[in-house]
Amino acid sequence: MQKILCQQAAAGMVLAKDVETPEGRILCGKGTLLTEAIIARFMKMDISYIAVEGHPVEVAGEKTLQEELVDIEKRFSRVKHVPPLMFLKKRIMARAVASRQEQER
């Protein structure tokens, strides 16, 4: 699942989550195949973001979870002997994993 700007949406993408109004009314349900008309309707209603299945839009500078975890390891590589910082590293890594799992739901 990927959260994208409505302007990045294209016909043929599939919604990964319901699209709701600010009042909580469902405009389109999860699993809906997007068409140009649906995308135009979202934009007309000022819907900024939608969640689509897969990862159809490449974002410059976006890292994979594995790349993110490697970067965290590198940042903490010189302080392996400091237990509070190792605890912090473990928490940061767990939060990165949980964040990705949340995005996939």
Backbone as numpy.savetxt, mean C-alpha at the origin, in Angstrom:
# Nx Ny Nz CAx CAy CAz Cx Cy Cz
-1.93 -6.28 -3.12 -2.77 -5.11 -3.12 -1.88 -3.88 -3.12
-2.32 -2.86 -3.86 -1.59 -1.61 -3.91 -2.58 -0.45 -3.82
-2.27 0.51 -2.97 -3.08 1.72 -2.87 -2.49 2.73 -3.86
-3.35 3.18 -4.79 -2.88 4.09 -5.84 -3.78 5.32 -5.91
-3.25 6.35 -6.54 -4.07 7.53 -6.83 -5.10 7.17 -7.87
-6.23 7.79 -7.79 -7.30 7.53 -8.77 -6.80 7.82 -10.20
-5.95 8.83 -10.32 -5.42 9.19 -11.64 -4.52 8.10 -12.21
-4.00 7.21 -11.36 -3.14 6.13 -11.82 -3.94 4.89 -12.23
-5.22 4.88 -11.92 -6.07 3.73 -12.22 -6.26 3.59 -13.73
-6.43 2.36 -14.14 -6.66 2.08 -15.56 -7.74 1.02 -15.69
-8.45 1.07 -16.80 -9.47 0.07 -17.08 -8.84 -1.32 -17.05
-9.53 -2.27 -16.45 -9.02 -3.62 -16.35 -8.45 -3.96 -14.98
-8.12 -2.95 -14.17 -7.66 -3.22 -12.80 -8.86 -3.67 -11.98
-8.58 -4.39 -10.89 -9.63 -4.92 -10.04 -9.49 -4.33 -8.64
-10.61 -3.86 -8.08 -10.58 -3.28 -6.74 -10.25 -4.34 -5.70
-9.33 -4.01 -4.79 -8.96 -4.93 -3.71 -9.75 -4.63 -2.44
-10.35 -3.44 -2.36 -11.17 -3.03 -1.22 -12.37 -2.26 -1.74
-13.43 -2.23 -0.93 -14.58 -1.40 -1.28 -14.16 0.06 -1.37
-14.78 0.79 -2.28 -14.57 2.24 -2.36 -15.81 2.87 -1.73
-15.56 3.69 -0.70 -16.67 4.28 0.05 -16.65 5.80 -0.02
-17.82 6.39 0.20 -17.93 7.84 0.34 -17.45 8.21 1.73
-17.19 9.49 1.99 -16.80 9.90 3.35 -17.85 9.51 4.40
-19.10 9.36 3.98 -20.17 8.99 4.91 -20.22 7.48 5.14
-19.42 6.72 4.41 -19.37 5.28 4.60 -20.23 4.48 3.64
-20.86 5.15 2.67 -21.65 4.44 1.66 -20.72 3.79 0.64
-21.01 2.55 0.27 -20.16 1.85 -0.69 -20.52 2.27 -2.11
-19.52 2.77 -2.84 -19.71 3.16 -4.24 -19.47 1.97 -5.16
-18.40 1.23 -4.88 -18.05 0.04 -5.66 -17.47 -0.98 -4.71
-17.85 -2.22 -4.91 -17.39 -3.28 -4.03 -16.07 -3.89 -4.43
-15.46 -4.53 -3.47 -14.22 -5.27 -3.69 -14.46 -6.28 -4.82
-13.48 -6.40 -5.72 -13.59 -7.35 -6.82 -14.16 -6.74 -8.09
-14.55 -5.47 -8.04 -15.11 -4.82 -9.23 -14.01 -4.57 -10.26
-14.29 -4.92 -11.50 -13.39 -4.65 -12.61 -13.57 -3.19 -13.01
-12.49 -2.42 -12.95 -12.59 -0.99 -13.26 -12.77 -0.75 -14.76
-13.60 0.24 -15.06 -13.80 0.71 -16.43 -13.47 2.20 -16.44
-13.34 2.75 -17.62 -13.09 4.20 -17.73 -14.22 4.99 -17.07
-15.46 4.52 -17.22 -16.61 5.22 -16.63 -16.55 5.21 -15.10
-16.18 4.09 -14.52 -16.08 4.00 -13.05 -14.97 4.91 -12.54
-13.84 4.90 -13.22 -12.71 5.75 -12.82 -13.10 7.22 -12.91
-13.78 7.60 -13.98 -14.23 8.98 -14.15 -15.21 9.36 -13.03
-16.07 8.43 -12.64 -17.02 8.69 -11.56 -16.28 8.93 -10.24
-15.26 8.12 -9.95 -14.46 8.31 -8.74 -13.83 9.69 -8.73
-13.26 10.08 -9.85 -12.58 11.38 -9.92 -13.58 12.52 -9.77
-14.75 12.37 -10.36 -15.79 13.38 -10.24 -16.25 13.53 -8.78
-16.21 12.42 -8.03 -16.64 12.42 -6.63 -15.48 12.72 -5.68
-14.35 13.15 -6.23 -13.15 13.50 -5.44 -12.61 12.35 -4.60
-12.70 11.12 -5.12 -12.07 9.98 -4.48 -10.59 10.05 -4.86
-9.73 10.20 -3.88 -8.30 10.39 -4.15 -7.56 9.08 -4.38
-7.82 8.09 -3.51 -7.08 6.83 -3.57 -8.04 5.65 -3.66
-7.55 4.60 -4.33 -8.27 3.33 -4.35 -7.24 2.22 -4.15
-7.71 1.06 -3.70 -6.83 -0.10 -3.53 -7.16 -1.10 -4.64
-6.13 -1.50 -5.37 -6.32 -2.45 -6.47 -5.52 -3.72 -6.20
-5.95 -4.81 -6.81 -5.27 -6.09 -6.63 -3.92 -6.07 -7.33
-3.01 -6.82 -6.76 -1.67 -6.91 -7.34 -0.86 -5.66 -7.05
0.09 -5.41 -7.89 0.97 -4.24 -7.78 1.19 -3.69 -9.19
0.11 -3.14 -9.79 0.18 -2.77 -11.20 0.94 -1.47 -11.51
1.17 -0.63 -10.50 1.80 0.67 -10.76 3.19 0.70 -10.13
4.20 0.94 -10.96 5.56 1.07 -10.46 5.75 2.48 -9.90
6.27 2.55 -8.69 6.51 3.84 -8.04 8.01 4.02 -7.91
8.52 5.13 -8.44 9.96 5.39 -8.39 10.42 5.43 -6.94
11.49 4.70 -6.65 12.06 4.71 -5.31 11.40 3.76 -4.32
10.30 3.13 -4.72 9.62 2.20 -3.82 10.45 0.93 -3.67
10.58 0.46 -2.43 11.39 -0.72 -2.17 10.51 -1.91 -1.83
11.03 -3.09 -2.10 10.36 -4.30 -1.68 10.57 -4.46 -0.17
9.79 -5.34 0.44 9.96 -5.59 1.87 11.37 -6.09 2.14
11.86 -6.97 1.31 13.21 -7.51 1.52 14.26 -6.41 1.47
14.14 -5.49 0.52 15.09 -4.38 0.42 15.01 -3.48 1.65
13.80 -3.27 2.14 13.61 -2.46 3.34 14.28 -3.09 4.55
14.11 -4.41 4.70 14.71 -5.12 5.84 16.23 -5.11 5.76
16.78 -5.25 4.56 18.23 -5.19 4.39 18.74 -3.80 4.77
18.04 -2.75 4.39 18.43 -1.39 4.76 18.43 -1.20 6.27
17.44 -1.76 6.95 17.38 -1.65 8.41 18.57 -2.37 9.03
18.88 -3.56 8.51 20.05 -4.31 9.00 21.32 -3.47 8.85
21.49 -2.84 7.70 22.69 -2.01 7.46 22.76 -0.85 8.44
21.62 -0.19 8.68 21.61 0.96 9.58 22.04 0.60 11.00
21.71 -0.61 11.42 22.02 -1.03 12.79 23.28 -1.90 12.87
24.00 -2.06 11.80 25.14 -2.99 11.76 26.28 -2.60 12.71
26.45 -1.32 13.00 27.57 -0.89 13.85 27.23 -0.86 15.34
25.99 -1.18 15.68 25.59 -1.11 17.09 25.04 -2.45 17.58
25.55 -3.54 17.04 25.04 -4.86 17.41 25.28 -5.21 18.88
26.20 -4.52 19.51 26.54 -4.78 20.91 25.69 -3.96 21.89
24.76 -3.16 21.40 23.93 -2.30 22.26 22.52 -2.88 22.31
22.19 -3.61 23.40 20.89 -4.28 23.49 19.66 -3.40 23.25
19.60 -2.17 23.81 18.40 -1.36 23.54 18.22 -1.03 22.05
19.33 -0.85 21.36 19.23 -0.55 19.92 18.86 -1.80 19.13
19.29 -2.96 19.58 18.89 -4.21 18.92 17.40 -4.46 19.12
16.91 -4.12 20.30 15.47 -4.22 20.56 14.72 -3.28 19.63
15.21 -2.07 19.47 14.59 -1.08 18.58 14.60 -1.58 17.13
15.73 -2.15 16.71 15.82 -2.69 15.34 14.77 -3.77 15.11
14.64 -4.67 16.09 13.67 -5.76 15.98 12.25 -5.20 15.87
11.94 -4.16 16.64 10.61 -3.54 16.58 10.36 -2.85 15.24
11.37 -2.17 14.72 11.24 -1.50 13.43 11.00 -2.52 12.31
11.73 -3.61 12.36 11.57 -4.65 11.34 10.17 -5.28 11.43
9.72 -5.54 12.65 8.38 -6.12 12.83 7.31 -5.16 12.32
7.49 -3.87 12.56 6.52 -2.88 12.10 6.51 -2.80 10.57
7.67 -2.92 9.93 7.74 -2.89 8.47 6.98 -4.09 7.88
7.17 -5.26 8.49 6.48 -6.47 8.02 4.97 -6.32 8.23
4.57 -5.86 9.42 3.14 -5.70 9.72 2.50 -4.68 8.78
3.23 -3.62 8.46 2.70 -2.59 7.57 2.43 -3.16 6.19
3.34 -3.99 5.69 3.13 -4.62 4.38 1.96 -5.57 4.41
1.82 -6.31 5.50 0.70 -7.25 5.61 -0.62 -6.49 5.65
-0.65 -5.36 6.32 -1.84 -4.52 6.40 -2.21 -3.99 5.02
-1.20 -3.62 4.23 -1.45 -3.12 2.88 -2.04 -4.20 1.99
-1.70 -5.45 2.26 -2.18 -6.56 1.43 -3.63 -6.91 1.74
-4.13 -6.50 2.88 -5.52 -6.81 3.23 -6.49 -5.92 2.53
